[in-house]
Amino acid sequence: MRPEDKNKLIDSLVEQLSNNETIYLADISELNAENTSKLRRLCFRRNIQLMVVKNTLLRKAMERSNKDFSPLYGVLNGPTSLMFGDSGNAPAKLIKEFRKESGKPLLKGAYVEEMTFTGDNQLDALINIKSKNELVADVIFLLKSPMNNVMGALQSGGNTIHGVLKTLGERA
């Protein structure tokens, strides 16, 4: 590969690394062609981008990016595939689901919202990460809960001040 082509590829990787907050490094080697195609189709359906990269080019791109990927440098050996997702746990869920069939891919490391995870043993922790939308839904639910209690008390109290106070007093 010519040096100009390498620089273009590194620049492209720098842009992708800078624009994504969910980056997984996985090992999909030893998958046969059929399973590799299945994995790629599953990634496409779940809006996860999968690409195979050379470790030396990826490391150069990581060094040039505006994020701290230094904890992941140690996992840049052997075959490496990058997975970019919209939510922090989507690639982890995909990996776990796909492993039921083939035992691969193996998680090498991940960068999720400025946090790094290294090793395949971190897969369950990554699955339990909640996305921004899930966190917003949890907060809304928690905010609605006291209001629902008051509304329930108002409705069960017979719409009189005495009934409302009595119902709220019994709950306290």
VMD Tcl script that draws the C-alpha trace (Angstrom):
set ca {
  {0.00 0.00 0.00}
  {1.33 3.42 -0.94}
  {2.03 5.93 1.86}
  {-0.62 8.30 0.45}
  {-3.24 5.56 0.64}
  {-2.22 4.72 4.20}
  {-2.54 8.36 5.22}
  {-6.01 8.58 3.66}
  {-7.08 5.44 5.50}
  {-5.65 6.74 8.79}
  {-7.43 10.08 8.29}
  {-10.69 8.22 7.65}
  {-10.20 6.17 10.82}
  {-9.41 9.32 12.85}
  {-12.66 10.86 11.66}
  {-14.68 7.76 12.60}
  {-13.00 7.46 15.99}
  {-13.66 11.14 16.70}
  {-17.31 11.02 15.64}
  {-18.30 7.87 17.57}
  {-18.70 7.47 21.32}
  {-19.14 3.68 21.16}
  {-16.16 1.81 19.74}
  {-15.60 -1.91 20.22}
  {-12.50 -3.89 19.25}
  {-13.24 -7.54 18.57}
  {-11.60 -10.64 17.18}
  {-13.71 -12.28 14.48}
  {-10.92 -14.45 13.11}
  {-11.59 -18.14 12.60}
  {-15.19 -17.41 11.57}
  {-15.98 -19.17 8.31}
  {-17.42 -17.21 5.38}
  {-21.01 -18.14 6.21}
  {-20.77 -16.99 9.83}
  {-18.91 -13.83 8.83}
  {-21.74 -12.98 6.44}
  {-24.32 -13.67 9.16}
  {-22.44 -11.38 11.54}
  {-22.23 -8.60 8.98}
  {-25.96 -8.87 8.20}
  {-26.82 -8.79 11.90}
  {-24.62 -5.72 12.37}
  {-26.31 -4.02 9.43}
  {-29.80 -4.74 10.82}
  {-28.83 -3.31 14.22}
  {-27.14 -0.23 12.78}
  {-23.66 -1.30 13.90}
  {-20.78 -0.67 11.54}
  {-18.22 -3.50 11.34}
  {-14.83 -3.11 9.72}
  {-11.55 -5.02 9.79}
  {-8.42 -2.90 10.22}
  {-4.69 -3.33 10.52}
  {-3.47 -2.78 14.07}
  {-0.64 -0.44 13.06}
  {-2.98 1.84 11.12}
  {-5.56 1.77 13.90}
  {-2.97 2.68 16.52}
  {-1.77 5.63 14.44}
  {-5.37 6.79 14.04}
  {-5.97 6.41 17.80}
  {-2.86 8.46 18.54}
  {-4.00 11.23 16.15}
  {-7.56 11.38 17.47}
  {-8.76 13.77 20.15}
  {-9.62 10.93 22.57}
  {-7.45 8.95 24.97}
  {-7.27 5.41 23.62}
  {-3.98 4.56 25.35}
  {-5.54 1.82 27.59}
  {-6.55 -0.03 24.40}
  {-3.08 -0.08 22.84}
  {-2.29 -3.33 24.65}
  {-5.07 -5.24 22.88}
  {-3.92 -4.24 19.40}
  {-2.41 -7.59 18.48}
  {-3.75 -10.31 16.26}
  {-6.78 -9.78 14.02}
  {-8.84 -6.73 15.01}
  {-12.29 -5.65 13.90}
  {-13.91 -2.36 14.81}
  {-17.58 -2.06 15.72}
  {-19.25 1.34 15.92}
  {-22.71 1.56 17.48}
  {-25.32 4.13 18.40}
  {-25.74 2.97 21.99}
  {-23.09 1.81 24.44}
  {-24.47 -1.67 24.90}
  {-25.70 -2.58 21.39}
  {-22.43 -4.14 20.15}
  {-22.03 -6.06 23.42}
  {-25.53 -7.51 23.12}
  {-24.85 -8.45 19.49}
  {-21.58 -10.20 20.43}
  {-23.23 -12.17 23.22}
  {-26.15 -13.20 20.99}
  {-23.90 -14.22 18.10}
  {-21.66 -16.29 20.37}
  {-24.48 -18.72 21.00}
  {-23.93 -20.01 17.45}
  {-20.20 -19.82 16.88}
  {-18.24 -18.93 20.02}
  {-16.86 -15.81 18.33}
  {-16.38 -12.82 18.21}
  {-14.18 -12.25 21.23}
  {-14.19 -8.83 22.84}
  {-10.70 -7.33 22.92}
  {-11.67 -3.92 24.28}
  {-14.18 -1.11 24.11}
  {-14.37 2.66 24.40}
  {-17.79 3.82 25.57}
  {-18.49 7.44 26.53}
  {-14.87 8.19 27.58}
  {-14.52 4.92 29.51}
  {-12.33 2.05 28.36}
  {-12.87 -1.64 28.95}
  {-10.29 -4.28 28.12}
  {-10.71 -8.01 27.89}
  {-13.49 -10.40 27.06}
  {-14.48 -10.63 30.73}
  {-15.92 -7.10 30.47}
  {-18.71 -8.17 28.10}
  {-21.37 -8.54 30.81}
  {-20.49 -5.13 32.26}
  {-20.89 -3.58 28.81}
  {-24.24 -5.28 28.27}
  {-25.55 -3.67 31.47}
  {-24.61 -0.14 30.40}
  {-27.75 1.85 29.79}
  {-28.13 4.04 26.75}
  {-28.95 7.73 27.03}
  {-32.58 7.08 26.08}
  {-32.92 4.34 28.71}
  {-31.53 6.67 31.39}
  {-33.91 9.46 30.38}
  {-36.84 7.03 30.57}
  {-35.75 5.93 34.06}
  {-35.56 9.54 35.27}
  {-38.99 10.35 33.82}
  {-40.45 7.26 35.50}
  {-38.95 8.29 38.84}
  {-40.31 11.81 38.46}
  {-43.79 10.56 37.58}
  {-44.04 8.16 40.50}
  {-44.79 10.73 43.28}
  {-47.25 12.51 41.01}
  {-49.06 9.21 40.36}
  {-49.32 8.65 44.13}
  {-50.90 12.06 44.65}
  {-53.30 11.53 41.73}
  {-54.29 8.13 43.10}
  {-54.92 9.66 46.51}
  {-57.06 12.40 45.00}
  {-59.15 9.89 43.07}
  {-59.63 7.47 45.96}
  {-60.43 10.18 48.47}
  {-63.85 10.86 47.06}
  {-62.80 14.29 45.76}
  {-63.18 15.92 49.16}
  {-60.44 17.57 51.12}
  {-61.20 15.35 54.12}
  {-60.97 12.17 52.03}
  {-57.73 13.27 50.37}
  {-56.09 14.12 53.69}
  {-57.25 10.85 55.19}
  {-55.89 8.82 52.25}
  {-52.54 10.66 52.25}
  {-52.32 10.24 56.04}
  {-52.85 6.49 55.75}
  {-50.05 6.19 53.17}
  {-47.54 8.13 55.28}
}
mol new
graphics top color blue
foreach p $ca { graphics top sphere $p radius 0.5 }
foreach p [lrange $ca 0 end-1] q [lrange $ca 1 end] { graphics top cylinder $p $q radius 0.2 }
display resetview
